[in-house]
Every structure is written in structure tokens, then in C-alpha cells.
């Protein structure tokens, strides 16, 4: 399961999932530039560049079954990467998992950071996500995170898919019951983006429920992953019996 971060985040959180998902799912956090081990690199700010990089990296894993998982902005990355692989006639993921992520075609309410001073950007980010006030208390932490945050929200602002193509795989979407950033109807809109089926689970918590209720999320991911693997094994078995 290849995992993509939310805007401004890194994927270190997903490393903590490895025990909870057990042997069924091998968690592989993607490393985006501008954070974590690639902190010194300039963040990407267009979807095309990040999808192209990920598609190249995926070439080494196409002999095994893989799923794509993204939180918030990461859900858009997962969708676009799946569409890219489909158009290139390359091996497809077994499923998409999108957490606290609005459909790419839903109305948006993003923080506007272009041209603002440091103080103005911090104020805008706190207005978008009040929890950022805790980060804003630490100047060094803000300095470390701000380039990736700016780059990611620029990516989100620049990303405007035109046609709601359907991915040829199941989509498992998760919505926070108290998410004020991504409303439930925006998660429901994923139902139009799969030619197979879309499952939507509600999780107690706000936009960052993957941190607030990890055991609930992991139990559902494990359940859905097992169902997908059983379905895939069944299809392979049927093909071999012909």
C-alpha cells in the first residue's frame, strides 16, 4: 500500500501503521520533496510533475499487487496516478483508499498564500485549520514546514481536472464525522469516480481523524484490503481454470 500525505504533511505517520495492519498489508510511505528525508529539496507544485515522478518510481513494484492511499490532498494524487497508469496501459492498483479527501471535482475552499507575508500566511493557515495555531507557536517548526505547505497548496490551487474519468478499481473513502474542512457531501462525490464500486466509511473525528482514531481507521482498511485481495485471488483462480 503506497501512501501519500496531506498538504504540508509527510508520510512518517504511516510508518506507525505497520504493526496495526500486520502481515496483510505492506505499508510503503511515498517520500515527497520538501519534507522528511527530502527536506532539502524544493517541493513540487504541479500535479503533473509529482504524478510523473511517482509513476517512474512505481515501475519497480508492478510485478506485485499494490493499492494507493492518500489523505486529503493525497487522495487527489492517488486518483491522478491511477488515471495516469490506466492511460499508459500499465498495471493498475487493486484499489484506491482516500481519507478526509474531497472529490477532485467538488467545490474548494483552500487557504490563499500567494504573495502574503509570513505573518499573513500563518494567519490564513490558522483560519483554514485552527490546529495550526499550535505549530505557529514554534518559529523553527514553521520555518521547516512552510515551504512544503506553500508548495502543496499551490499544487492544489493549480489542479483543475476537467473530465471526471472513472478509475477501473474500487474506491474506499473515509469521512470524519466532525470534519469542517472536507464536508461529507464532498466525500460522497467520489461515488462517481469508479467504474466498479465506492465504499464510504464514517470515522469519529475531524479532518485529522487518521491521528485521532487510528485503530478505527486501520481496522476498516484491513477489512477492505482483505476483501480486495480475496476478490483478486478469486478472479485469478477463475482465469487459470479456463
N, C-alpha and C positions, 0 to 999 in steps of 0.2 A: 504494500500500500504506500504509494508515493504521496507525501503530504505537503501542502502549500500553505503559507502563512496568511494571516490577515494583514491589512495595510499597516505598515510601520512595525510589524512584528517579525520575529524569526521563528524557526521551527523547533527550537530547543524543547518546547512544551511537549512535542510529540515523542521525544525520547522517553518521557515518563509513561507513555502508553504501552511500552513493550511488554511489561510484566502483565498488565491488565488484559491485553489481547492474547497473551500466551503464544503457543506454537502455531495457532491457526493463521495468524496474520503477521507477516514480517514488516515492521514499520520502517519506512525509509524517508526521513525528512529531506525535502529539497533545500538546497543552500542558495539563497538569493543574494546577489551582491548588495553591499551596504549594511550588512548586519552579520552577527555571529562570526564564523570563521572567515567570512569575506567582507569584514567590516571596512577594510581599507579601499575596497573597490567602489566605483561610482554606481549608484543604484540605476536600474533600468527604469525608463519612464514611458515606454510604449508596450502594449500587449504583444505586438508582432515580434519585437526583439526577445522578450522573455520566453514566448512560446517556441521560437526558433531554437533558442539555446536549450530549452528543456527537451524538445524533440530530438535534438542531436544526442543529448545525454541518454535518452531512453533507448537508443539503438542497441545498447549492450544488454538490455533487460527483456528484449522482445521474444525470447525463447521461453519465458515463463509467464504465468498468469499474473496480471497486475491490475490494481484499481487505483483511481485517482481520488484524493480527498483534499478539499480546500475549505478554509474558514473565511467567511466574509469575502473579501477581495479574492482570496484563494479559490473560492468556488467558481469565479469567472475564469480564472486561469485554468482550472480543471476542465471547464466546458470548452474553452477555446483550444486547449491542447487536444482534447478528444476529437473536436471537429477537424483540426489540422491533420491528425493521424488518419481519420476517415477519408479525407480528401486525397491524401497521399497513398491510399490503399495499403496502409501499414497495419500491423496487429493492433487490435482495439483493446481498451481496458475492459475488464469484466463488469465494471460499474463505476459510477460517479457518486461520491459522498460529498454533499455540500452543507456546511454547518453555519448557521447565522448568516446566510448568504441570500441576498435578493436575486431574483432572476435578472440576468443582464438587460432585459427589456423592460424592467419596472421603472417607475419614476425614481429619481435620485435626489438625495439631499446630502451633499458632500461639503466638507469644510473648504472654504476658498482661501488658499495660502499664497497665491501668486502675488509677488511684489510687496508682500507685507513685511514689516519689521519683525524681529524675533519676538518681541512682546505681543505684537498683533497676531502672529501665528499661534502663539501659546494661548492667547485669549480665544481665538477661533477654535482651536482644538478642544479646549475645555468646554466651550459651548456645544460642540459636537458630542463629546464624551466627557462628562463631569469627572470621571475617574482619572482623567489626565492631570487633574489638579494635584494629585499625589506625586506624579512624576515631576511636575513643574516646580516642586519644592527643592529639587536637586539639579543644580545647573549643569553639572558634569554629565548627568544622565540625559538631560535634554539635549546637550550638545552631541552626545553619541547617537541618539535616536532620531533627531530632527532630519538629517539628510535622507534617511530611508523613508520617513513619514512623508516628506515633501515629494520625493520621487514616486512613491506609491500612489498618493492622491493625485499627482499629475497624470499617472498612468490611468487611474480611474476616470479622471476628467476627459482624457483623450480617447477613451474606449467607448465607441458607439457602434455596436454591431447593428447591421441593417436588416438582416433576414433571420427570423427565429428558426434556424435549421434544427432538426431533431437529431440528437445523438442516438446511435443504434444500440444503446445499452441502458440498463436500468439506472435511475437516479434515486438516491436515498437522501432526502432533505431533512434537516433538523431546524426547528424553530424554537426560540426561547419564549416562554410564556410572558415574560416581562421585558422583552427586547424593545427598547424605544428607538433604536437606530434602524433596525430592519423589521418592519411591521409584518404580521402574519400573511397578509394578502400578497406581499412581495415574495414570500417564500412559496406560497401556493402557486404562483405563476410559473414555477419550474415544471408544473404538470404538463405544460405544452411543449416541453423541450426534449422529450424522449419518445422514440418510436416503439419502445417496449412498455415500461410502466414506471410510475413515480410513486414512491412511498414517502409520506411526511410524518415525522415524529415530533411531538412537543416535549420540551425539556424544561424543567423548572429553572428559572433564572433569566438574567438579562442577556445582553449581546455577547457577553463573555462567559456563557454557560459552560464552555468546554473547560474552564478553570474552576467554575463554581460547582459543577455537578459532574466531575469526570467519570465516576463509577457508573452513573446512569447512561452517559453517552457511550462509554466503552462497551457496556452490556448490549446496547442496541446495535452498535457497529459490529460486534462479534456475531450477534444473531443474524444480521443481514448478510455478513460475509459468508457465514456457513451456508445460508440459503443459496447464495450466488454460486458458491463452489459446488454444492450438490447439484444445482441445475446444470452447471458447466460439465461436470462429470457425467451427468445423465445424457447430455447431448453428444458428448464424445463417445460414450458407450454405444449409443444408438447408431452413430455414424460407422463405428467399427463393425457393428453387427450386420450392416448391409451387404 
